[in-house]
Amino acid sequence: MFAGPFSESILKRALENQLIQIALHDIRAYTTDRHHVCDGTPYGGGGGMVMKAEPIARAVETVLAHPAGWTLPPQAAFVDLPPWNENAPAVLAADVPVILLTPQGRRFDQSVALELSQHSRLALICGRYEGVDERVRSQLVSDEISIGDFVLSGGELAAMVVVDAVTRLLPGALGDALGAHQDSHSAGTDGLLEGPHYTRPHNFRGEAVPDVLLSGHHAQVARWRREQSLLRTLERRPELLAVAAEKLSKADRDFLSAHGWGSAQEQ
């Protein structure tokens, strides 16, 4: 599942340039039975299957006891696994977040991506099926993240989203050093949505590029872009304006008021 997204575009270049390192770990490889079972029926009944705590704990604690990038040798058997005592949980490094991707987690957004980008190493646990044994949460996990109020078949897609969003924030990952900080929801836009962008041709099906973008007047272009960002946010995500209110200038507020912001709420 990870091969395609991690071998294309920005992530591919980040890996090739050694800006990031990604190690994939199969939880099945850390099971001890002949059939490599890593899930079971839930106690108390109910539908679905629950991922077992033991193989997840063995995987997380074993991996984090090794340097970043370490993986089990290909086709490793149980006898090849590093020693592990299920009754003596490893002491995990406090500076390495162990994150469970789950619909019950805190909402992932650009500020969380920025927070995670400050860590040199992250451990992402991808849940599957009905969920994971609660003891994974109570004994291993230091953070829980959700990419939205919906349910996926597993945490793999959510983990890819987290990796992509965090990688974009790392120095050197993008061609434009400031690009990630000028995206929607970023600090460079005060958490607002970006305004529209244009490129050639000048006129497409009767719709022309706004004259201000052709003027060469940098201050006017900057103000136009700011106003378009404000307007787009007002139209599509007005709740973001309340969050950014203290960062809005008088000119910003006057512009928004002229477009109906003040009539919809107290400023």
N, C-alpha and C positions, 0 to 999 in steps of 0.2 A: 504493500500500500504506500510505502514511503518513497519508493524508488523514483517515481515520476516527478513529484514536487521538489524533491531534494536534488534532482539532477538537471534542473532548468533555471535559466535566468539568474536572478540576484543570488539565490541560495547556492546555485552551482558555482558562481564566481566567488562567493564568500568562502566556500569550501576549498576551491582551487587556490585561492590566495591565503589560505590558512587563517582567515579572520574568525572562523568558527570551526568547531569539530563536533560531529554528530555520531553517536554510537547507538546502535539499535540492539535491544536485548529482548529475546523471546522468552516470555515467562514460562512457557512449556519446558524450556531447557533446564529449569530449576526445580522441576518436579522429581519425585523419587520413585514413583510407581512405573510399571512397565508400559502402561498406556499413556503416560504423561498427562494425567487428568489435572486440570487446574481450576475446575469449577465443580459445584455440587448443588443439590436441591436445597432450598431454604428451610431452615428450622421453622416450625410453626405452619408450614404449608404455604401454598401460593404458587403462582406460575413463574416461569423463568428459572434461570440458573444464577448462582452467586459465585463470584470468583473467590477462591480460597485465600486465606491470609498467609499460609506457610510459604507457598512458592513465590508470592509477591515479596514477602519479607526477605526470603533467601536471596532473591534477585537484587532488590534494592540494597541490602546490607552488603552483599558480596561486591556489587559493582562499585559502590561508594567507598569501599575499603581499598580499591585500586585507583591508580591515577586515571585522570580523564582520558577517554578514548579506549580504555581497555574493554575487550569483549572476550567471551568464551571462544576457545578454538572451535573451528568448524566440526560439526558432528561429534561434539563432546558428549560422552556418556556420563551417567551419574557418578561413576567412580573418578571422573576427571574434574568434578566440581571442587573448588577450593573448600577447605574445612569450614563448617558452619555449625554453630550450636543454637538450636531453636529455643533453648531455655535461657540463653544469655544474649539478649538483644545487643547488637552493636551500638556503640555510641556514635551517632551520625554528626558530621560537622555542622555546626550551627549556621555557617555561612553558605551552605548549599541547600536551597529550598527543595523540599520533596513535595511535588505538586501533583495532586490527583485531579484529572480532568473529569468533571462531573456536573450535571445540571444543577446540583445543589450548591455549587461554589459561588464565590463572589464574581460579579460580572467583569469579564475581561474588556478593557478599553485601552486607549492610548497611554493613559497615565500608568496603568499596571504594566504595560509593555515596557515603558521607560524605567519603571521600578525594577523589573526583572533584568533589564539590560545592564544594570549595575553589578550584577553577580557574575563571577567568572565561571560558574558551573551551575547547571540546573538539572534536576531529575524529574522527568515527567512520567507519571503512571497513567496508562490508558486503560480505563475500565471497559468492561464488556458485559453483555448479557443484562441480567436484572440489576447488577451492581456489584460491589465488592463487600467482602466481610467487614463489618464495622471496626474490627480490631486493626485493620489496615489504617483506618483513619486515626484511631486512638493511639497507636503505637509507632506509626511511621510518618504519616503525612504532616507537613508543617503548613500547607496551604492548599486550598481547593479553588479551582477556577472553572467558570462556565463561560462559553462564548455566546450564550444567548438562551432565551427562555423557550427552548425546544429540546427534543430528545433525539440523539443520534444512536446508531447501532453500537458505537463504541467511541472511545476517546481518541482514536488515531487521527481523525480529521481535525479535531480540536487541537491536538498537539501540533499538527502541521501549521495551523493558524498561528499559534503562539510562537513557534520557531520563526516563521516568516516575519511576523510583526516585530519581534525582538531583534532579529538580524538586521532589519532595515535601519535600526537605530544605532548600530555599531559604526564607529569611525571607519571610513573606507568602503563600506558596503555599497553605497550608492555613488553614481558618478558625480552628483552635486553634493558637496559636503553638508549643505544646509537643507537638502531636499526633504528629508524625513521630518524636519522640524517646521516645514511649511505646509505639510499635509493637513487635511481636515482633522480636527480634534487634537492637534499638536500645540505645543507651547508657542510656536511661531505665529499661530493664528488665534491665540488666546482660547483655544479649545473650540473655536467656531468651525463651520464648514468652509471649504475653499470655494471661491467664486469660479466662474467659467474660464476656460482656456481656449485659445484659438491658434491655428497655424495655417499654412498655405492650403488652398488658394484663398485669396482675399474675399472672393464672392462665391458662395456655394448655394445653388438653387435659389438665388434671389436674396439670400441672407448674407450681409457683409460683416466683416470684422469691425467692431466699434472703432470709430475714428481715433479715440484717445490712445489706443494701443499702437497707432501708427504715428503718433505725434512726436515721439522722441523726448517728451517732457517727463522725466522720471518721477517727479513729485506728483504730477497729475495721474500718471499710470498707477503709482502706489496708492493714491487716494481712491481711484476708481476700483482697484482690486479690493481694497478694504471695504468699500461700500457694497460691492457685489457679494463679498463674504458675509457681511451683516445681513443683506437682503435675503440671500439664500438660506441663511440660518433662521431668519425670521419666518420665512415661508415654509421651511421643511422641518426644522427642529427648534422651535421657539423656546423650549425649556433650556436649551444650552445658553441662551442669552442671560437667564437668571444666574447661572453658574459663573458666567464671565462678567457679570455686571460691574464689579469693582475695577475691571481692567478697561472698561469702556471710557473713551474720552468724551468731552462735551460734544465734539463734532460727531462722534459715533452716535451719541444719544439724540442729538438733534436730527440726524439722518433717519434714525429708527422711528423717532416720533412723527416725522413727516410721512412715514409709511405705515402708521397705525399702531406702532408698538405701545405707545403710552395709553391709547384708548382701550387696550386689551388688559392692561395690568397697571398696578401702582409701581412707579419707578423708585 
